[in-house]
């Protein structure tokens, strides 16, 4: 076997070669990464776009700084006004939605009950002061307010407009018209005032989408008690008009006296007396 002679100075260890290869690969990878294109996610893109949004006012400021023409400045001012109006409308809609979500139930707290030659009038309603006491705090908490515009020209229907406004400036209106309320013994001013108050209630309810419910608690309390003094006077008057015997009348209704009549029997008593009244008129 021949003897292998190594030439001094030309040898390279395996470990040294390996280190050289690794260093070259690392350098190539870093160079490649340096030329790579950065990939953005949709969230990154949306975030960068939101930061880049320029409002019309900012555009106007830049135009003034750069010495833009009067025509350009005018167009930017119009654009700014439109932008502000749109923002105010959005704020109004949000405030109305929040107010509706927290609006209390409107209760009919007033009663009307009287009898004329045309018959008995009996109904419940909610007055304007009661409505405002219930909804006023909710509207104020959401930056909303209420005001009215009225018109009462001679020989023309009375017009009432309810205006719901937001603190940023947007407002919406609802208008109703009606004739003067000449019922009862009202003078001309009272007739106008009655109609205006009536229309204020209904335009407000329409503008806010409110619906009033009967006062069930009050109705139950009334049914559990005796009739009112006004109802007692109605019964006694009809007894006198029909020539009815009060004692027999009370016996039929199973009550001790007209004053002690339960409210639940009032309608039955009226029907009995109305029937007798028709018979008396027919026989007369």
C-alpha positions as CSV (number, residue, x, y, z in Angstrom):
1,X,0.0,0.0,0.0
2,X,1.3,3.4,-1.0
3,X,1.8,5.9,1.7
4,X,-0.5,9.0,1.4
5,X,1.4,12.2,1.9
6,X,-0.6,15.3,2.9
7,X,0.6,18.6,1.7
8,X,0.8,21.0,4.6
9,X,-1.4,24.1,4.5
10,X,-4.1,22.8,2.2
11,X,-6.2,20.8,4.7
12,X,-9.6,22.0,5.8
13,X,-11.5,20.4,8.6
14,X,-15.1,19.2,8.1
15,X,-16.2,21.4,11.0
16,X,-14.8,24.5,9.3
17,X,-16.6,23.7,6.0
18,X,-19.9,23.3,7.8
19,X,-19.6,26.6,9.5
20,X,-18.9,28.3,6.1
21,X,-21.9,26.8,4.5
22,X,-24.2,27.9,7.3
23,X,-22.8,31.4,7.1
24,X,-23.5,31.6,3.4
25,X,-27.0,30.3,3.8
26,X,-27.8,32.8,6.5
27,X,-26.5,35.7,4.4
28,X,-28.6,34.6,1.4
29,X,-31.7,34.3,3.6
30,X,-31.3,37.7,5.1
31,X,-30.8,39.2,1.6
32,X,-34.0,37.6,0.4
33,X,-36.0,38.8,3.4
34,X,-34.7,42.3,2.8
35,X,-36.3,42.2,-0.7
36,X,-39.6,40.6,0.5
37,X,-42.9,42.5,0.2
38,X,-44.7,43.1,3.6
39,X,-48.1,41.3,3.7
40,X,-50.9,43.2,5.5
41,X,-54.0,41.6,6.9
42,X,-57.5,43.1,6.2
43,X,-57.6,44.5,9.8
44,X,-54.2,46.3,9.2
45,X,-55.5,47.8,5.9
46,X,-58.8,49.0,7.5
47,X,-56.8,50.5,10.4
48,X,-54.5,52.4,8.1
49,X,-57.4,53.6,5.9
50,X,-59.3,54.9,9.0
51,X,-56.2,56.9,10.0
52,X,-56.0,58.3,6.6
53,X,-59.6,59.7,6.5
54,X,-59.6,63.4,6.0
55,X,-62.7,65.5,7.0
56,X,-63.9,68.4,4.8
57,X,-62.7,70.8,7.5
58,X,-59.2,69.5,7.3
59,X,-59.3,69.7,3.6
60,X,-60.5,73.3,3.9
61,X,-57.6,74.1,6.3
62,X,-55.1,72.7,3.8
63,X,-56.7,74.6,1.0
64,X,-56.5,77.9,2.9
65,X,-52.8,77.2,3.7
66,X,-52.0,76.4,0.1
67,X,-53.7,79.6,-1.2
68,X,-56.6,77.8,-3.0
69,X,-59.0,79.9,-5.1
70,X,-62.3,81.3,-3.7
71,X,-64.3,78.9,-5.8
72,X,-62.4,75.9,-4.3
73,X,-62.9,77.2,-0.8
74,X,-66.6,77.8,-1.4
75,X,-67.1,74.2,-2.6
76,X,-65.2,72.9,0.4
77,X,-67.4,74.9,2.8
78,X,-70.5,73.5,1.2
79,X,-69.1,70.0,1.5
80,X,-68.3,70.7,5.2
81,X,-71.9,71.8,5.8
82,X,-73.3,68.7,4.2
83,X,-70.9,66.6,6.3
84,X,-72.0,68.3,9.5
85,X,-75.7,67.9,8.6
86,X,-75.2,64.1,8.0
87,X,-73.4,63.7,11.3
88,X,-76.2,65.6,13.1
89,X,-78.8,63.3,11.5
90,X,-76.9,60.2,12.6
91,X,-76.7,61.6,16.1
92,X,-80.4,62.4,16.1
93,X,-81.3,58.9,15.0
94,X,-79.1,57.3,17.7
95,X,-80.6,59.6,20.4
96,X,-84.2,58.8,19.3
97,X,-83.4,55.0,19.4
98,X,-81.9,55.4,22.9
99,X,-84.8,57.5,24.1
100,X,-87.4,55.0,22.8
101,X,-85.6,52.2,24.5
102,X,-86.0,54.0,27.9
103,X,-89.4,55.7,27.3
104,X,-91.9,55.0,30.2
105,X,-95.4,53.9,29.5
106,X,-97.8,56.8,29.1
107,X,-100.9,56.5,31.3
108,X,-104.2,58.2,30.8
109,X,-104.6,60.0,34.0
110,X,-107.6,62.2,33.3
111,X,-111.3,61.3,33.1
112,X,-114.2,62.9,31.4
113,X,-117.7,61.9,32.5
114,X,-120.8,64.0,31.9
115,X,-124.3,63.6,30.5
116,X,-126.2,66.0,28.2
117,X,-129.3,65.8,26.1
118,X,-127.3,63.8,23.6
119,X,-126.3,61.1,26.1
120,X,-123.4,60.3,28.4
121,X,-119.8,61.2,27.5
122,X,-117.3,59.0,29.3
123,X,-113.6,58.6,28.4
124,X,-110.0,58.8,29.7
125,X,-107.1,60.8,28.4
126,X,-103.6,61.9,29.3
127,X,-102.9,65.6,29.7
128,X,-99.9,67.4,28.1
129,X,-98.2,68.2,31.5
130,X,-98.4,64.5,32.5
131,X,-96.8,63.4,29.2
132,X,-93.9,65.8,29.5
133,X,-93.3,64.9,33.2
134,X,-92.9,61.3,32.1
135,X,-90.8,61.7,29.0
136,X,-89.0,65.0,29.6
137,X,-86.1,63.5,31.6
138,X,-85.6,60.8,29.0
139,X,-85.5,63.3,26.2
140,X,-83.1,65.6,28.0
141,X,-80.7,62.7,28.9
142,X,-80.4,62.0,25.2
143,X,-79.9,65.6,24.1
144,X,-83.4,66.0,22.7
145,X,-85.9,68.8,23.2
146,X,-89.5,69.6,22.2
147,X,-91.0,72.8,21.0
148,X,-94.2,73.9,19.1
149,X,-95.1,76.2,16.2
150,X,-98.7,77.3,15.9
151,X,-100.9,79.1,13.4
152,X,-104.4,80.3,13.9
153,X,-105.4,82.6,11.0
154,X,-109.0,83.9,11.0
155,X,-111.6,81.5,9.4
156,X,-108.8,78.9,9.0
157,X,-108.1,75.6,10.9
158,X,-105.6,75.9,13.7
159,X,-102.3,74.3,12.9
160,X,-99.8,73.0,15.4
161,X,-96.4,71.6,14.6
162,X,-94.4,69.6,17.1
163,X,-90.6,69.9,16.6
164,X,-88.2,67.4,18.1
165,X,-84.6,68.7,18.1
166,X,-81.2,67.3,18.9
167,X,-78.4,69.3,20.5
168,X,-76.3,69.0,17.3
169,X,-78.9,70.8,15.3
170,X,-81.0,68.1,13.4
171,X,-84.7,68.3,14.0
172,X,-87.9,66.6,12.7
173,X,-91.5,67.9,12.6
174,X,-95.0,66.6,12.8
175,X,-98.1,68.8,12.0
176,X,-101.8,68.4,12.6
177,X,-104.7,70.8,12.0
178,X,-108.2,71.1,13.5
179,X,-111.1,73.6,13.9
180,X,-111.7,75.6,17.0
181,X,-113.2,73.7,19.9
182,X,-116.6,75.4,20.4
183,X,-118.1,72.7,22.7
184,X,-119.4,73.8,26.1
185,X,-119.6,77.4,27.0
186,X,-116.1,78.3,25.8
187,X,-115.3,81.9,24.6
188,X,-113.3,82.4,21.5
189,X,-109.9,82.4,23.3
190,X,-110.8,79.3,25.2
191,X,-111.9,77.5,22.0
192,X,-108.5,78.2,20.4
193,X,-106.6,77.2,23.6
194,X,-108.5,73.9,23.8
195,X,-107.7,73.0,20.2
196,X,-104.0,74.0,20.5
197,X,-103.6,71.9,23.7
198,X,-105.3,68.9,22.0
199,X,-103.1,69.2,18.9
200,X,-99.9,69.6,21.0
201,X,-100.7,66.3,22.7
202,X,-101.3,64.4,19.5
203,X,-98.5,65.8,17.5
204,X,-96.1,65.0,20.3
205,X,-97.4,61.4,20.5
206,X,-97.1,61.0,16.7
207,X,-93.6,62.5,16.6
208,X,-92.3,60.2,19.3
209,X,-94.5,57.2,18.4
210,X,-96.1,57.1,21.8
211,X,-99.2,55.2,22.8
212,X,-101.2,55.8,26.0
213,X,-102.8,53.1,28.0
214,X,-105.7,53.3,30.4
215,X,-104.9,53.7,34.1
216,X,-105.8,50.1,35.1
217,X,-104.9,50.7,38.7
218,X,-107.1,53.7,38.9
219,X,-109.9,51.8,37.2
220,X,-109.7,48.9,39.6
221,X,-109.8,51.3,42.5
222,X,-112.9,53.1,41.1
223,X,-114.7,49.8,40.5
224,X,-114.0,48.7,44.1
225,X,-115.5,52.0,45.5
226,X,-118.7,53.8,45.2
227,X,-119.8,56.1,42.3
228,X,-118.6,59.7,42.3
229,X,-120.7,62.6,43.4
230,X,-121.2,63.6,39.7
231,X,-122.4,60.1,38.8
232,X,-124.8,60.2,41.8
233,X,-126.3,63.4,40.6
234,X,-126.8,61.9,37.2
235,X,-128.7,58.9,38.7
236,X,-130.9,61.1,40.9
237,X,-131.7,63.4,38.0
238,X,-132.7,60.5,35.8
239,X,-134.8,59.0,38.6
240,X,-136.7,62.2,38.9
241,X,-137.1,62.6,35.2
242,X,-138.6,59.1,34.8
243,X,-140.7,59.3,38.0
244,X,-139.0,56.2,39.3
245,X,-139.4,55.0,42.9
246,X,-136.0,55.3,44.5
247,X,-136.5,52.5,47.0
248,X,-137.6,50.0,44.3
249,X,-134.7,51.2,42.1
250,X,-132.3,50.4,44.9
251,X,-133.9,47.1,45.6
252,X,-133.5,46.0,42.0
253,X,-129.8,46.9,42.0
254,X,-129.4,45.3,45.5
255,X,-128.0,48.5,47.0
256,X,-128.9,50.4,50.2
257,X,-128.9,53.8,48.6
258,X,-127.9,55.7,45.4
259,X,-124.9,57.3,47.2
260,X,-123.6,53.8,48.1
261,X,-123.9,52.4,44.6
262,X,-120.8,50.5,43.6
263,X,-119.1,51.9,40.5
264,X,-119.5,48.5,38.7
265,X,-123.3,48.9,38.8
266,X,-123.4,52.5,37.4
267,X,-123.7,51.4,33.8
268,X,-126.5,49.0,34.6
269,X,-128.3,51.7,36.5
270,X,-128.0,54.1,33.5
271,X,-129.3,51.4,31.1
272,X,-132.3,50.7,33.3
273,X,-133.2,54.4,33.6
274,X,-132.7,55.0,29.9
275,X,-135.0,52.2,29.1
276,X,-137.7,53.6,31.4
277,X,-137.1,57.0,30.0
278,X,-137.9,55.8,26.5
279,X,-141.1,54.1,27.7
280,X,-142.2,57.2,29.5
281,X,-141.6,59.2,26.3
282,X,-143.5,56.7,24.2
283,X,-146.5,56.7,26.6
284,X,-146.5,60.4,26.9
